[in-house]
Amino acid sequence: MAAGAGLAAATAQAADAPKSDWTSELVAPVANPILFESPTIGSEVRPLFLHHRLNDNFPTQGGDVQVYALQFRLKLTDRLALIATKDGYVDFNPDAALTHEEGFADVAAGLKYALVNDEENKFLLTPGFTYTIPIGDEDVFQGNDQGSGQFDLFVSAAKSIGDVQFMANVGGIIPLDSDKDTSQLHYSVQAAYPLAQWFKPFVCLNGYTILSDGEGLALGSEGYDVINFGTSNAGGETQLVLGGGFRTSLSESVDLGFAYEKGVDHTDGIFDDRITVDLVWKF
């Protein structure tokens, strides 16, 4: 009787114990932070810094751009989260053609919903959207002169196979004023192999394809994630960017991330290379 009672108590205790969340071990993207949204649902604050070097064949003949930003994500339910993916301050430093300018970026926010969370097969599928509010400074190609804002409709997914984690995202940028902004297709894939809590390396590939031109600058490339020039001469153009980096867990709730990206085609485009550093604080 005593043994039976002990077994029943242990079974009840195991049933009441909280289940581990396999998605909490997924390595969140560092590269392409505005458009490569993770499919995981959680609450976090994420300060980040980007140093983007402009291609020497771009009309600016080189130069660089720094972005200082702060992202927010707020878990509303186990499957639904509010996300704020774009804001911050832009420091634009071209070598030629244009002048050095500084100013605030537009603001983008939206929602994502974990439609499928298959714990047994370690598969996660999360559609979502953001809307970019054009309230930034015109001097850094933000603000109301760029149109009425734009939607980003996306789907993110993650799949773990053994110790290897795969993550992907595909989305479409749809401007409300197609004369001011270009429409774009963006897509990202990442493979991560955590070796330890303090070292979680990954490789990634990000791509951007211009679906339709605007009536803005006559450039052969777009600004993609931070800037939408509304270029009138880039329809059908694709920029591919290869990257790699790592995350390290400083504590159970704090991660540090580093990524380096390099443009691998479209050598007259805006993308030479980029360094991204972020700090994720989960709460």
VEXPA-973565 format. One record per residue (C-alpha): y, x, z; residue in three letters. Coordinates in nm, 3 decimals, padded with zeros to 5 digits. Example, Ala and Ser with C-alpha at 12.3 -4.5 7.8 and 13.67 -1.06 7.14 Angstrom:
# VEXPA-973565
{c2: -00.450; c1: 01.230; c3: 00.780; r: ALA}
{c2: -00.106; c1: 01.367; c3: 00.714; r: SER}
END
This chain:
# VEXPA-973565
{c2: 00.000; c1: 00.000; c3: 00.000; r: MET}
{c2: 00.241; c1: 00.277; c3: 00.094; r: ALA}
{c2: 00.164; c1: 00.463; c3: -00.228; r: ALA}
{c2: 00.219; c1: 00.148; c3: -00.432; r: GLY}
{c2: 00.547; c1: 00.078; c3: -00.259; r: ALA}
{c2: 00.661; c1: 00.437; c3: -00.322; r: GLY}
{c2: 00.572; c1: 00.413; c3: -00.691; r: LEU}
{c2: 00.759; c1: 00.084; c3: -00.724; r: ALA}
{c2: 01.067; c1: 00.233; c3: -00.555; r: ALA}
{c2: 01.059; c1: 00.538; c3: -00.780; r: ALA}
{c2: 01.026; c1: 00.319; c3: -01.090; r: THR}
{c2: 01.319; c1: 00.103; c3: -00.981; r: ALA}
{c2: 01.531; c1: 00.412; c3: -00.909; r: GLN}
{c2: 01.452; c1: 00.556; c3: -01.254; r: ALA}
{c2: 01.546; c1: 00.227; c3: -01.419; r: ALA}
{c2: 01.878; c1: 00.219; c3: -01.234; r: ASP}
{c2: 01.962; c1: 00.581; c3: -01.319; r: ALA}
{c2: 02.228; c1: 00.620; c3: -01.589; r: PRO}
{c2: 02.097; c1: 00.724; c3: -01.929; r: LYS}
{c2: 02.216; c1: 01.053; c3: -02.070; r: SER}
{c2: 02.454; c1: 01.022; c3: -02.364; r: ASP}
{c2: 02.321; c1: 01.242; c3: -02.644; r: TRP}
{c2: 02.653; c1: 01.215; c3: -02.831; r: THR}
{c2: 02.834; c1: 01.405; c3: -02.554; r: SER}
{c2: 02.659; c1: 01.722; c3: -02.672; r: GLU}
{c2: 02.789; c1: 01.695; c3: -03.029; r: LEU}
{c2: 03.029; c1: 01.969; c3: -03.140; r: VAL}
{c2: 03.355; c1: 01.798; c3: -03.236; r: ALA}
{c2: 03.532; c1: 01.918; c3: -03.554; r: PRO}
{c2: 03.809; c1: 02.176; c3: -03.517; r: VAL}
{c2: 03.898; c1: 02.231; c3: -03.884; r: ALA}
{c2: 04.084; c1: 01.957; c3: -04.073; r: ASN}
{c2: 04.170; c1: 01.788; c3: -03.740; r: PRO}
{c2: 04.384; c1: 01.504; c3: -03.877; r: ILE}
{c2: 04.132; c1: 01.368; c3: -04.127; r: LEU}
{c2: 03.793; c1: 01.490; c3: -03.998; r: PHE}
{c2: 03.746; c1: 01.234; c3: -03.722; r: GLU}
{c2: 03.437; c1: 01.266; c3: -03.502; r: SER}
{c2: 03.207; c1: 00.960; c3: -03.485; r: PRO}
{c2: 03.182; c1: 00.989; c3: -03.105; r: THR}
{c2: 03.350; c1: 00.741; c3: -02.870; r: ILE}
{c2: 03.536; c1: 00.879; c3: -02.569; r: GLY}
{c2: 03.867; c1: 00.940; c3: -02.397; r: SER}
{c2: 04.045; c1: 01.271; c3: -02.446; r: GLU}
{c2: 04.373; c1: 01.454; c3: -02.486; r: VAL}
{c2: 04.375; c1: 01.724; c3: -02.754; r: ARG}
{c2: 04.667; c1: 01.966; c3: -02.798; r: PRO}
{c2: 04.632; c1: 02.170; c3: -03.117; r: LEU}
{c2: 04.804; c1: 02.439; c3: -03.319; r: PHE}
{c2: 04.773; c1: 02.505; c3: -03.694; r: LEU}
{c2: 04.892; c1: 02.813; c3: -03.880; r: HIS}
{c2: 04.868; c1: 02.736; c3: -04.252; r: HIS}
{c2: 04.938; c1: 03.005; c3: -04.511; r: ARG}
{c2: 05.066; c1: 02.883; c3: -04.848; r: LEU}
{c2: 04.907; c1: 03.014; c3: -05.165; r: ASN}
{c2: 05.109; c1: 03.281; c3: -05.348; r: ASP}
{c2: 05.061; c1: 03.084; c3: -05.673; r: ASN}
{c2: 05.209; c1: 02.767; c3: -05.521; r: PHE}
{c2: 05.574; c1: 02.700; c3: -05.627; r: PRO}
{c2: 05.695; c1: 02.839; c3: -05.291; r: THR}
{c2: 05.535; c1: 03.175; c3: -05.388; r: GLN}
{c2: 05.369; c1: 03.191; c3: -05.048; r: GLY}
{c2: 05.499; c1: 03.137; c3: -04.699; r: GLY}
{c2: 05.350; c1: 02.952; c3: -04.405; r: ASP}
{c2: 05.358; c1: 02.631; c3: -04.206; r: VAL}
{c2: 05.302; c1: 02.590; c3: -03.832; r: GLN}
{c2: 05.213; c1: 02.256; c3: -03.675; r: VAL}
{c2: 05.218; c1: 02.182; c3: -03.302; r: TYR}
{c2: 05.054; c1: 01.849; c3: -03.221; r: ALA}
{c2: 04.893; c1: 01.639; c3: -02.949; r: LEU}
{c2: 04.612; c1: 01.395; c3: -03.028; r: GLN}
{c2: 04.488; c1: 01.111; c3: -02.803; r: PHE}
{c2: 04.169; c1: 00.911; c3: -02.798; r: ARG}
{c2: 04.106; c1: 00.626; c3: -02.554; r: LEU}
{c2: 03.765; c1: 00.465; c3: -02.504; r: LYS}
{c2: 03.815; c1: 00.087; c3: -02.488; r: LEU}
{c2: 03.445; c1: -00.005; c3: -02.476; r: THR}
{c2: 03.119; c1: 00.187; c3: -02.520; r: ASP}
{c2: 03.161; c1: 00.147; c3: -02.897; r: ARG}
{c2: 03.536; c1: 00.106; c3: -02.958; r: LEU}
{c2: 03.813; c1: 00.365; c3: -02.924; r: ALA}
{c2: 04.185; c1: 00.383; c3: -02.992; r: LEU}
{c2: 04.280; c1: 00.703; c3: -03.175; r: ILE}
{c2: 04.614; c1: 00.878; c3: -03.235; r: ALA}
{c2: 04.547; c1: 01.158; c3: -03.483; r: THR}
{c2: 04.882; c1: 01.273; c3: -03.619; r: LYS}
{c2: 05.215; c1: 01.357; c3: -03.458; r: ASP}
{c2: 05.390; c1: 01.676; c3: -03.347; r: GLY}
{c2: 05.634; c1: 01.928; c3: -03.483; r: TYR}
{c2: 05.629; c1: 02.102; c3: -03.823; r: VAL}
{c2: 05.780; c1: 02.446; c3: -03.895; r: ASP}
{c2: 05.794; c1: 02.497; c3: -04.275; r: PHE}
{c2: 05.859; c1: 02.855; c3: -04.394; r: ASN}
{c2: 05.838; c1: 02.895; c3: -04.775; r: PRO}
{c2: 05.900; c1: 03.233; c3: -04.936; r: ASP}
{c2: 06.086; c1: 03.088; c3: -05.238; r: ALA}
{c2: 06.212; c1: 02.769; c3: -05.408; r: ALA}
{c2: 06.259; c1: 02.574; c3: -05.084; r: LEU}
{c2: 06.437; c1: 02.658; c3: -04.760; r: THR}
{c2: 06.306; c1: 02.699; c3: -04.408; r: HIS}
{c2: 06.301; c1: 02.362; c3: -04.232; r: GLU}
{c2: 06.177; c1: 02.221; c3: -03.901; r: GLU}
{c2: 06.119; c1: 01.866; c3: -03.787; r: GLY}
{c2: 05.890; c1: 01.603; c3: -03.643; r: PHE}
{c2: 05.581; c1: 01.477; c3: -03.823; r: ALA}
{c2: 05.492; c1: 01.117; c3: -03.896; r: ASP}
{c2: 05.270; c1: 00.935; c3: -03.645; r: VAL}
{c2: 04.920; c1: 00.806; c3: -03.727; r: ALA}
{c2: 04.706; c1: 00.585; c3: -03.503; r: ALA}
{c2: 04.418; c1: 00.341; c3: -03.538; r: GLY}
{c2: 04.073; c1: 00.240; c3: -03.418; r: LEU}
{c2: 03.712; c1: 00.348; c3: -03.466; r: LYS}
{c2: 03.392; c1: 00.160; c3: -03.384; r: TYR}
{c2: 03.042; c1: 00.305; c3: -03.336; r: ALA}
{c2: 02.849; c1: 00.066; c3: -03.559; r: LEU}
{c2: 02.514; c1: 00.248; c3: -03.518; r: VAL}
{c2: 02.412; c1: 00.459; c3: -03.218; r: ASN}
{c2: 02.041; c1: 00.533; c3: -03.259; r: ASP}
{c2: 01.953; c1: 00.746; c3: -02.958; r: GLU}
{c2: 01.586; c1: 00.779; c3: -03.053; r: GLU}
{c2: 01.667; c1: 00.927; c3: -03.395; r: ASN}
{c2: 01.990; c1: 01.091; c3: -03.279; r: LYS}
{c2: 02.204; c1: 00.922; c3: -03.545; r: PHE}
{c2: 02.558; c1: 00.793; c3: -03.508; r: LEU}
{c2: 02.766; c1: 00.600; c3: -03.765; r: LEU}
{c2: 03.129; c1: 00.511; c3: -03.697; r: THR}
{c2: 03.376; c1: 00.349; c3: -03.939; r: PRO}
{c2: 03.745; c1: 00.342; c3: -03.858; r: GLY}
{c2: 04.101; c1: 00.349; c3: -03.983; r: PHE}
{c2: 04.443; c1: 00.494; c3: -03.908; r: THR}
{c2: 04.788; c1: 00.388; c3: -04.022; r: TYR}
{c2: 05.057; c1: 00.653; c3: -04.071; r: THR}
{c2: 05.400; c1: 00.536; c3: -03.959; r: ILE}
{c2: 05.667; c1: 00.718; c3: -04.166; r: PRO}
{c2: 05.907; c1: 00.804; c3: -03.885; r: ILE}
{c2: 05.913; c1: 01.185; c3: -03.917; r: GLY}
{c2: 06.189; c1: 01.410; c3: -04.048; r: ASP}
{c2: 06.262; c1: 01.416; c3: -04.422; r: GLU}
{c2: 06.337; c1: 01.790; c3: -04.410; r: ASP}
{c2: 05.963; c1: 01.859; c3: -04.364; r: VAL}
{c2: 05.849; c1: 01.594; c3: -04.614; r: PHE}
{c2: 05.793; c1: 01.321; c3: -04.357; r: GLN}
{c2: 05.981; c1: 00.998; c3: -04.287; r: GLY}
{c2: 06.087; c1: 00.687; c3: -04.465; r: ASN}
{c2: 06.167; c1: 00.852; c3: -04.798; r: ASP}
{c2: 05.794; c1: 00.902; c3: -04.840; r: GLN}
{c2: 05.730; c1: 00.528; c3: -04.872; r: GLY}
{c2: 05.605; c1: 00.255; c3: -04.640; r: SER}
{c2: 05.328; c1: 00.453; c3: -04.475; r: GLY}
{c2: 04.962; c1: 00.482; c3: -04.563; r: GLN}
{c2: 04.619; c1: 00.378; c3: -04.441; r: PHE}
{c2: 04.321; c1: 00.610; c3: -04.402; r: ASP}
{c2: 03.995; c1: 00.413; c3: -04.416; r: LEU}
{c2: 03.702; c1: 00.634; c3: -04.316; r: PHE}
{c2: 03.340; c1: 00.651; c3: -04.209; r: VAL}
{c2: 03.206; c1: 00.929; c3: -03.985; r: SER}
{c2: 02.844; c1: 01.011; c3: -03.908; r: ALA}
{c2: 02.642; c1: 01.256; c3: -03.699; r: ALA}
{c2: 02.274; c1: 01.348; c3: -03.698; r: LYS}
{c2: 02.089; c1: 01.596; c3: -03.476; r: SER}
{c2: 01.773; c1: 01.762; c3: -03.605; r: ILE}
{c2: 01.630; c1: 01.977; c3: -03.331; r: GLY}
{c2: 01.910; c1: 02.203; c3: -03.212; r: ASP}
{c2: 02.109; c1: 02.171; c3: -03.535; r: VAL}
{c2: 02.390; c1: 01.915; c3: -03.548; r: GLN}
{c2: 02.524; c1: 01.770; c3: -03.873; r: PHE}
{c2: 02.849; c1: 01.578; c3: -03.894; r: MET}
{c2: 03.024; c1: 01.422; c3: -04.193; r: ALA}
{c2: 03.330; c1: 01.215; c3: -04.274; r: ASN}
{c2: 03.453; c1: 01.047; c3: -04.592; r: VAL}
{c2: 03.770; c1: 00.845; c3: -04.631; r: GLY}
{c2: 04.036; c1: 00.715; c3: -04.862; r: GLY}
{c2: 04.412; c1: 00.749; c3: -04.814; r: ILE}
{c2: 04.578; c1: 00.433; c3: -04.945; r: ILE}
{c2: 04.960; c1: 00.434; c3: -04.961; r: PRO}
{c2: 05.152; c1: 00.108; c3: -04.930; r: LEU}
{c2: 05.401; c1: 00.245; c3: -05.183; r: ASP}
{c2: 05.206; c1: 00.423; c3: -05.457; r: SER}
{c2: 05.528; c1: 00.544; c3: -05.620; r: ASP}
{c2: 05.616; c1: 00.748; c3: -05.312; r: LYS}
{c2: 05.273; c1: 00.872; c3: -05.199; r: ASP}
{c2: 04.956; c1: 00.974; c3: -05.376; r: THR}
{c2: 04.623; c1: 00.810; c3: -05.302; r: SER}
{c2: 04.348; c1: 01.053; c3: -05.206; r: GLN}
{c2: 03.979; c1: 01.084; c3: -05.130; r: LEU}
{c2: 03.891; c1: 01.322; c3: -04.848; r: HIS}
{c2: 03.547; c1: 01.438; c3: -04.736; r: TYR}
{c2: 03.414; c1: 01.681; c3: -04.478; r: SER}
{c2: 03.078; c1: 01.814; c3: -04.363; r: VAL}
{c2: 02.994; c1: 02.035; c3: -04.065; r: GLN}
{c2: 02.678; c1: 02.203; c3: -03.937; r: ALA}
{c2: 02.676; c1: 02.332; c3: -03.579; r: ALA}
{c2: 02.415; c1: 02.526; c3: -03.384; r: TYR}
{c2: 02.505; c1: 02.551; c3: -03.014; r: PRO}
{c2: 02.370; c1: 02.877; c3: -02.873; r: LEU}
{c2: 02.514; c1: 02.834; c3: -02.524; r: ALA}
{c2: 02.775; c1: 02.624; c3: -02.345; r: GLN}
{c2: 03.028; c1: 02.900; c3: -02.404; r: TRP}
{c2: 02.940; c1: 02.956; c3: -02.772; r: PHE}
{c2: 02.883; c1: 02.670; c3: -03.019; r: LYS}
{c2: 02.935; c1: 02.807; c3: -03.372; r: PRO}
{c2: 02.976; c1: 02.589; c3: -03.680; r: PHE}
{c2: 03.043; c1: 02.606; c3: -04.055; r: VAL}
{c2: 03.226; c1: 02.336; c3: -04.249; r: CYS}
{c2: 03.347; c1: 02.232; c3: -04.593; r: LEU}
{c2: 03.648; c1: 02.006; c3: -04.646; r: ASN}
{c2: 03.752; c1: 01.854; c3: -04.977; r: GLY}
{c2: 04.048; c1: 01.656; c3: -05.107; r: TYR}
{c2: 04.071; c1: 01.478; c3: -05.444; r: THR}
{c2: 04.389; c1: 01.315; c3: -05.578; r: ILE}
{c2: 04.303; c1: 00.968; c3: -05.707; r: LEU}
{c2: 04.646; c1: 00.863; c3: -05.835; r: SER}
{c2: 04.987; c1: 01.027; c3: -05.874; r: ASP}
{c2: 05.312; c1: 00.919; c3: -05.720; r: GLY}
{c2: 05.660; c1: 00.967; c3: -05.859; r: GLU}
{c2: 05.763; c1: 01.257; c3: -05.636; r: GLY}
{c2: 05.764; c1: 01.632; c3: -05.692; r: LEU}
{c2: 05.600; c1: 01.757; c3: -06.013; r: ALA}
{c2: 05.343; c1: 01.974; c3: -05.836; r: LEU}
{c2: 04.985; c1: 02.050; c3: -05.934; r: GLY}
{c2: 04.867; c1: 02.012; c3: -05.575; r: SER}
{c2: 04.918; c1: 01.790; c3: -05.272; r: GLU}
{c2: 04.995; c1: 01.860; c3: -04.908; r: GLY}
{c2: 04.682; c1: 01.667; c3: -04.810; r: TYR}
{c2: 04.647; c1: 01.617; c3: -04.433; r: ASP}
{c2: 04.996; c1: 01.697; c3: -04.298; r: VAL}
{c2: 05.224; c1: 01.634; c3: -04.599; r: ILE}
{c2: 05.206; c1: 01.381; c3: -04.883; r: ASN}
{c2: 05.449; c1: 01.506; c3: -05.150; r: PHE}
{c2: 05.384; c1: 01.205; c3: -05.371; r: GLY}
{c2: 05.329; c1: 01.456; c3: -05.650; r: THR}
{c2: 05.345; c1: 01.329; c3: -06.008; r: SER}
{c2: 05.125; c1: 01.598; c3: -06.165; r: ASN}
{c2: 04.803; c1: 01.629; c3: -05.963; r: ALA}
{c2: 04.592; c1: 01.326; c3: -06.052; r: GLY}
{c2: 04.223; c1: 01.418; c3: -06.048; r: GLY}
{c2: 04.281; c1: 01.757; c3: -05.888; r: GLU}
{c2: 04.041; c1: 01.868; c3: -05.613; r: THR}
{c2: 04.090; c1: 02.129; c3: -05.342; r: GLN}
{c2: 03.783; c1: 02.263; c3: -05.158; r: LEU}
{c2: 03.823; c1: 02.450; c3: -04.831; r: VAL}
{c2: 03.542; c1: 02.645; c3: -04.662; r: LEU}
{c2: 03.560; c1: 02.716; c3: -04.291; r: GLY}
{c2: 03.384; c1: 02.828; c3: -03.977; r: GLY}
{c2: 03.447; c1: 02.876; c3: -03.609; r: GLY}
{c2: 03.320; c1: 02.786; c3: -03.267; r: PHE}
{c2: 03.370; c1: 02.575; c3: -02.957; r: ARG}
{c2: 03.330; c1: 02.694; c3: -02.602; r: THR}
{c2: 03.299; c1: 02.474; c3: -02.293; r: SER}
{c2: 03.532; c1: 02.594; c3: -02.019; r: LEU}
{c2: 03.405; c1: 02.316; c3: -01.791; r: SER}
{c2: 03.225; c1: 01.982; c3: -01.820; r: GLU}
{c2: 03.548; c1: 01.818; c3: -01.935; r: SER}
{c2: 03.736; c1: 02.096; c3: -02.117; r: VAL}
{c2: 03.651; c1: 02.254; c3: -02.455; r: ASP}
{c2: 03.833; c1: 02.525; c3: -02.647; r: LEU}
{c2: 03.799; c1: 02.531; c3: -03.026; r: GLY}
{c2: 03.881; c1: 02.783; c3: -03.299; r: PHE}
{c2: 03.845; c1: 02.749; c3: -03.677; r: ALA}
{c2: 03.935; c1: 02.956; c3: -03.983; r: TYR}
{c2: 03.953; c1: 02.791; c3: -04.327; r: GLU}
{c2: 03.997; c1: 02.940; c3: -04.674; r: LYS}
{c2: 04.071; c1: 02.763; c3: -05.001; r: GLY}
{c2: 03.784; c1: 02.839; c3: -05.241; r: VAL}
{c2: 03.914; c1: 02.684; c3: -05.563; r: ASP}
{c2: 04.235; c1: 02.548; c3: -05.719; r: HIS}
{c2: 04.413; c1: 02.882; c3: -05.676; r: THR}
{c2: 04.758; c1: 02.739; c3: -05.752; r: ASP}
{c2: 04.721; c1: 02.478; c3: -05.477; r: GLY}
{c2: 04.893; c1: 02.469; c3: -05.141; r: ILE}
{c2: 04.593; c1: 02.602; c3: -04.948; r: PHE}
{c2: 04.550; c1: 02.977; c3: -04.902; r: ASP}
{c2: 04.406; c1: 02.984; c3: -04.552; r: ASP}
{c2: 04.450; c1: 02.823; c3: -04.210; r: ARG}
{c2: 04.381; c1: 02.896; c3: -03.845; r: ILE}
{c2: 04.337; c1: 02.602; c3: -03.608; r: THR}
{c2: 04.313; c1: 02.623; c3: -03.228; r: VAL}
{c2: 04.267; c1: 02.323; c3: -03.001; r: ASP}
{c2: 04.191; c1: 02.233; c3: -02.641; r: LEU}
{c2: 04.000; c1: 01.912; c3: -02.568; r: VAL}
{c2: 04.032; c1: 01.757; c3: -02.223; r: TRP}
{c2: 03.790; c1: 01.465; c3: -02.174; r: LYS}
{c2: 03.860; c1: 01.209; c3: -01.904; r: PHE}
END
